[in-house]
């Protein structure tokens, strides 16, 4: 069964409307009127009782419609829809759009109807959008397959809404604001087509420069993450996601679980793939119009030029509140302002040009501020004054802004008097707003977007790589624990997991009574950590508290007395099993909390934060999605306020940040290997004299998920595919390691590409690339293993590693096919390495269930064509250029 492409749905050559009507005001009539007014020529009407509707011939069923149908719209009552969808499948319709309502939102019977439709989708491969979709509007092609009475202007913004009613309201507002669209659609119930599908489609649509989304829930998270990660670099994706204060962690068995609410996880997911989130709808359009700009700010330092001091002060307040920084003007800048504008009362940022400022004064001030190295961007504010008309202001701003590589945003305060000037600036692609606050907010969105992408694709340094730790004995422990009726591991069992993955743990001393505890504490030295437990460690009510700084014999006795009394009150029937005493060699400088939990949408997430009061009072935590590398681990820590504290304060030694990065990477590896873990805590991870140590740990088992059909069901981002690592020997005994590429390989790939012969580079890339940039290498090395695979051939030259060959396979997400390419360094050609790399790619394509792989080869590249023919590829010389298409059918 082959899944149909979405392309025919969004660019249909033929459309059938099932449920058409001529009743005034009905959805069926509005859709039909929109379709007949569109540029699609082949429009068919399906109605079992009418011969014609609005002068169009009607057919009894979709099976009676002549010719193939790309898109069928269904506007019939919900109970009829499953049978109509089945008829569409029998008629070989490529895609169905359901605008009908009355499905899961209507209760149990509606949910059953959805399941029937989804079952048809599974069996036939026919794509379905909806139910509860408003429809599709594509202004550039003249397609309006919706029940909305609007026709938005053509533009370069695509707007996807999950909610039809809300999407329609936003669309109406946007039209009044003269916003143009490449597409508008609402996804409705998303039983099949969801955000990931639309991002994949729009990512390849040349008319779309940015994508706006209103999202209630993510749908298929793994598909969304893969698609967004693939296109966020080239097309900004801006999302409004409500429910920022709703949490889903009320029934957790761990501290981490209670901290990791819905919104924290969504924020982490969006950051991980380079998506920007805004809080209000106006932010969608503000960001969509500026984030695809080439003039994104490299920093948060903003200079402000105004002719009204009060509006400058308002801009500063917003800037500081939102985490921006007021740029300090350099001595050179102040000197230049003294020369060009000597009559100004002061030359501080914000720069007040006074109420009589004209266009020349604005231009001089703007040029001077933009030339300051300490200024990352400029906000220019205009308030109506008698001496300067708004159009003259707009002209001066446009002339300076278009000559600057730094971003300029403008705020024009007022109504009718500034309307034309505001529109003139917008027409020249200068972000322009009605208030200083809006302008500042947009500038910071531009900054955070640029910073997010820069950090996301920063080349990580290579942490020490160890062999995969033994884990089968731990999996056996989990099975035994569940068989015993437990879902929470003991502290000792939990610490066994941590120690196995290289996370340092503190060993407990277990004693039976107070006297023995005091004796043990005196032997190992104060201060000590103590904990008292009842006979049943899973009985939360009978677990005593923890005190990290007990420094004397008497304090220890008093603390045990308090804990014993607490247990007696909470669990009168409990007998005291023992006392755990742990020693810290020095005082604890910092307490951190690490952990993980399974989220209902995004699978397992990792939590890092400040322990102690930072957790309980300030909830200073951040979330990240595994797998983590060194860069992502550091970024996770940087997202907490406690990160600055870890650099050292009040005579406290800084934490070893490299060690913390390694601990987070090790924790990520543990999480990747154990989908059986529902929740886990490391609390606290104590740091003393720069050294980290886990004092306590708790792991909660997901007892209902001990057996899985897939290897990583708990992850929405594919981990490093170690199954494709293999050793290979070339002629002459040269040992080569074939393995998937990693982000850390950027320096090695740069070395390989820059040492290729000119002819070798031309035959691979069809041109000679003179400047191998970081951005280019990011695309090569930082890949999504779900939709792309690159296998590198690595050899050792003494102590150095070198990449001498690369085979790449890129999936087409809309087809069951992939494109391949192979490159072998000149020094290793003629040794069979290219043949081996291509054979490995064929195996990977088979693993992914693809139907074919293909490649485009220069017809003069006889070596590659000969190799492809030997491996069973068919060759087809392309008439329009000097290339040959090679194809291998896999099934």
Secondary structure, DSSP 8 states (H G I E B T S, - for coil): -----SHHHHS-SEEEEET---STT-HHHHHHHHHHTSS-SEEEEE-SS-SEETTEEEESSGGGS-S--SEEEE-S-HHHHHHHHHHHHHTT-SEEEE----SGGG-HHHHHHHHHHHHHHHHH--EEE-SS--EEEEGGGTEEEES-S----EEEEEEEES-HHHHHHHHHHHHHTT--EEEEEE-TT-SS--HHHHHHHHHT-TT-SEEEEEESS-SSHHHHHHHHHHHTTTSEEEEEE--TT----TT-SSHHHHH--HHHHHHHHHHHHT-EEESSHHHHHHHHTTTT-S---SSSEEEEEES-HHHHHHHHHHHHHTT-EE----HHHHHHHHHH-TT-S---SSEE--TT--HHHHHHHHHHHHT-TT--EEEEEEE-BTTB-HHHHHHHHHHHHTT-SSEEEEEEESSHHHHHHHHHHHHTT--EESSHHHHHHHHHHHHHHHHHHHHHT--------------HHHHHHHHHHHHTT--B--HHHHHHHHHHTT--B---EEESSHHHHHHHHHHH-SSEEEEEE-S-TT-GGG----EEEE-SHHHHHHHHHHHHHHHHHH-TT----EEEEEE-SS---EEEEEEEEEETTTEEEEEEEE-THHHHTS--EEEEESS--HHHHHHHHHTSTHHHHTT--TT-----HHHHHHHHHHHHHHHHH-TTEEEEEEEEEEEETTEEEE--EEEEE-GGGSS-SSTTTT-SS----GGG-EEEEETTTEEEEEEE--GGGHHHHHHHHHTS-HHHHHHHHSS------HHHHHHHHS--TTTEEEEEEEEEETTEEEEEEEEEEEEETTTTEEEEEEEE-GGGTTSSHHHHHHHHHHHHHHHTT-SEEEEEEETT-HHHHHHHHHTT-EEEE-TTSSEEEEEEE--
